Amino acid sequence: MNVRPSKLIQVMGLLTLLLAAVGLTACADAAPDATNSASPASPTSSETPAAIASTTPDVPAAGCDFTSTREIFKQDYPESDGLFYIKLTNTTSTGCELSGYPDADLIDSSGLTVGGPVSQLNDIPDQVVSVEPGGAAYVLIGFSGRTRFPNCNLVGADAIRIRIPQTGQEILTDVKDLLICDPDTAGFLTFNIAPTKDNVIS
């Protein structure tokens, strides 16, 4: 993925502000008189034939089954510490279409949810992503870790659990090696489903 350093720094700066805002919202929600606030939402644009932009996509139920792997957003830059992709690979012999946001939770070794609610970042319309047999779609995840907040309390997550919107399939991806701060420090964001790793910052 060819990402200019200046563009990466810009994205990371924006992400840091958004995560901090989510953390403040989480603290406010804990107060007796707090009111729920709408979560900000996130960019992904398509530059490949796999995705068809749509303001209100009507996506049929998918016939795919997915496995997941975690990929670093940009290995060459330490600024990308708080970003990673979940690659969703279609293991079936049929294609399908995905769109929108997967539900996401951090869970501990007992399968219990930790870290509070996940915010969604979607400043542009969802895409319809066609996933062929053996093909993949991507979900970008943002969090705050000890690289940016060295003294933060850790959330104690063993995995991230995502639920595919069109299928309801739940997928676990290991995150035990990530030093993810608790929601009192900052929040946790999920971007919408994209056809490639480049779309979020294109």
C-alpha positions as CSV (number, residue, x, y, z in Angstrom):
1,M,0.0,0.0,0.0
2,N,1.6,3.2,-1.1
3,V,0.6,5.8,1.5
4,R,2.4,9.2,1.6
5,P,3.9,9.9,5.1
6,S,2.1,13.3,5.2
7,K,-1.2,11.7,4.4
8,L,-0.6,9.0,7.1
9,I,0.2,11.5,9.7
10,Q,-2.9,13.5,8.8
11,V,-5.1,10.3,9.2
12,M,-3.4,9.4,12.5
13,G,-3.9,12.9,13.8
14,L,-7.6,12.8,13.0
15,L,-7.9,9.3,14.4
16,T,-6.3,10.5,17.7
17,L,-8.8,13.3,18.1
18,L,-11.7,11.0,17.3
19,L,-10.6,8.4,19.8
20,A,-10.1,11.0,22.5
21,A,-13.6,12.3,21.8
22,V,-15.0,8.8,22.0
23,G,-13.2,8.4,25.4
24,L,-14.8,11.6,26.7
25,T,-18.2,10.5,25.5
26,A,-17.8,7.2,27.4
27,C,-16.9,9.1,30.6
28,A,-20.0,11.3,30.1
29,D,-22.2,8.3,29.5
30,A,-21.2,7.0,33.0
31,A,-22.7,10.1,34.7
32,P,-26.3,9.9,36.0
33,D,-27.6,12.8,33.8
34,A,-25.6,11.8,30.7
35,T,-27.4,11.5,27.4
36,N,-26.5,9.2,24.5
37,S,-24.6,11.0,21.7
38,A,-24.4,9.9,18.1
39,S,-21.0,8.4,17.2
40,P,-19.0,10.0,14.3
41,A,-18.6,7.9,11.3
42,S,-15.9,7.1,8.7
43,P,-14.4,7.3,5.3
44,T,-13.9,4.6,2.7
45,S,-14.0,5.1,-1.0
46,S,-13.7,2.6,-3.8
47,E,-11.2,2.6,-6.6
48,T,-11.8,-1.0,-7.8
49,P,-14.6,-2.6,-9.8
50,A,-15.4,-4.7,-6.7
51,A,-17.2,-1.9,-5.0
52,I,-20.2,0.1,-6.2
53,A,-20.9,3.3,-4.3
54,S,-24.5,3.7,-3.1
55,T,-26.1,6.1,-0.7
56,T,-28.7,3.6,0.5
57,P,-27.4,0.2,-0.6
58,D,-29.9,-2.7,-0.7
59,V,-27.6,-5.6,-0.2
60,P,-29.0,-9.2,-0.4
61,A,-28.2,-11.8,2.2
62,A,-24.7,-13.0,1.6
63,G,-23.8,-16.6,0.8
64,C,-20.2,-16.5,1.9
65,D,-18.4,-17.9,4.9
66,F,-15.4,-15.9,6.1
67,T,-12.1,-16.5,8.0
68,S,-10.2,-13.5,9.4
69,T,-6.6,-12.4,9.7
70,R,-5.2,-9.3,11.3
71,E,-2.9,-7.0,9.2
72,I,-0.9,-4.0,10.3
73,F,-2.1,-0.8,8.7
74,K,1.4,0.4,7.8
75,Q,4.4,-1.4,9.1
76,D,6.9,1.3,8.2
77,Y,5.4,4.0,10.4
78,P,5.1,3.8,14.2
79,E,2.3,6.4,13.9
80,S,0.1,3.6,12.7
81,D,0.3,1.7,16.0
82,G,-3.4,2.3,16.7
83,L,-4.7,1.0,13.4
84,F,-5.1,-2.5,12.0
85,Y,-7.1,-4.2,9.4
86,I,-9.2,-7.3,9.7
87,K,-9.0,-9.2,6.4
88,L,-12.2,-11.2,5.7
89,T,-11.5,-14.0,3.3
90,N,-14.4,-15.8,1.5
91,T,-13.8,-19.5,1.9
92,T,-16.8,-20.7,-0.1
93,S,-17.3,-21.4,-3.8
94,T,-19.8,-18.7,-4.3
95,G,-19.5,-14.9,-4.3
96,C,-21.5,-12.5,-2.2
97,E,-22.0,-8.8,-1.5
98,L,-21.2,-7.0,1.8
99,S,-22.0,-3.4,2.9
100,G,-22.0,-1.2,6.0
101,Y,-20.4,-1.8,9.4
102,P,-19.8,-5.0,11.2
103,D,-20.8,-5.0,14.9
104,A,-17.6,-5.1,16.9
105,D,-16.7,-6.0,20.5
106,L,-13.5,-6.6,22.4
107,I,-13.8,-9.7,24.5
108,D,-11.7,-11.3,27.3
109,S,-10.6,-14.9,27.7
110,S,-14.0,-15.9,29.0
111,G,-15.8,-14.4,26.0
112,L,-17.2,-11.5,28.0
113,T,-17.3,-8.0,26.4
114,V,-14.7,-5.5,27.7
115,G,-14.0,-1.9,26.9
116,G,-17.4,-0.5,26.4
117,P,-19.3,0.2,23.1
118,V,-17.6,0.6,19.8
119,S,-18.1,3.8,17.8
120,Q,-18.6,3.8,14.0
121,L,-16.8,6.3,11.7
122,N,-18.7,6.8,8.4
123,D,-18.5,10.3,6.9
124,I,-19.3,8.9,3.4
125,P,-22.0,6.5,2.2
126,D,-21.5,2.8,2.6
127,Q,-20.1,0.8,-0.3
128,V,-21.4,-2.4,-1.8
129,V,-18.4,-4.7,-1.9
130,S,-18.5,-7.8,-4.1
131,V,-16.4,-10.7,-2.6
132,E,-15.6,-13.5,-5.1
133,P,-14.7,-17.0,-4.0
134,G,-11.2,-16.8,-2.4
135,G,-11.5,-13.0,-2.4
136,A,-11.5,-10.6,0.6
137,A,-13.0,-7.5,2.1
138,Y,-11.4,-5.4,4.8
139,V,-12.4,-3.6,8.0
140,L,-10.2,-1.0,9.5
141,I,-10.1,-0.8,13.3
142,G,-8.8,2.1,15.3
143,F,-7.8,2.0,19.0
144,S,-5.5,3.8,21.5
145,G,-2.5,1.9,22.9
146,R,0.5,2.4,25.1
147,T,2.6,3.7,22.3
148,R,0.5,6.9,22.5
149,F,-0.6,6.6,26.2
150,P,2.3,4.9,28.0
151,N,0.6,4.9,31.4
152,C,-2.9,3.9,30.5
153,N,-4.8,1.1,32.1
154,L,-5.2,-1.8,29.7
155,V,-8.6,-3.1,28.7
156,G,-7.6,-6.8,28.9
157,A,-8.9,-7.9,25.6
158,D,-8.0,-11.3,24.1
159,A,-9.9,-11.0,20.8
160,I,-12.0,-8.7,18.7
161,R,-15.4,-10.2,17.7
162,I,-17.0,-8.8,14.6
163,R,-20.4,-9.7,13.2
164,I,-20.9,-9.6,9.4
165,P,-23.9,-7.4,8.6
166,Q,-25.4,-9.5,5.8
167,T,-24.8,-12.9,7.2
168,G,-24.8,-12.6,11.0
169,Q,-21.6,-14.6,11.1
170,E,-19.4,-13.9,14.1
171,I,-15.7,-13.9,13.6
172,L,-12.9,-13.8,16.3
173,T,-9.5,-12.3,15.7
174,D,-6.7,-12.5,18.2
175,V,-5.5,-9.2,19.7
176,K,-3.8,-10.4,22.9
177,D,-0.5,-8.9,21.7
178,L,-2.0,-5.4,21.4
179,L,-1.7,-3.1,24.4
180,I,-5.2,-1.5,24.1
181,C,-6.0,1.2,26.6
182,D,-9.3,1.1,28.5
183,P,-12.2,3.4,27.4
184,D,-11.4,5.9,30.2
185,T,-8.3,6.8,28.1
186,A,-9.8,6.8,24.7
187,G,-12.3,5.1,22.5
188,F,-12.4,2.3,19.9
189,L,-13.5,2.8,16.3
190,T,-14.6,0.6,13.4
191,F,-14.7,1.8,9.8
192,N,-17.1,0.5,7.2
193,I,-16.4,-2.6,5.0
194,A,-14.1,-1.8,2.1
195,P,-12.9,-3.7,-1.0
196,T,-9.2,-3.0,-0.5
197,K,-6.8,-1.8,2.2
198,D,-6.2,1.5,0.4
199,N,-9.7,2.8,0.4
200,V,-9.9,4.4,3.8
201,I,-7.2,6.9,3.1
202,S,-7.5,7.3,-0.6
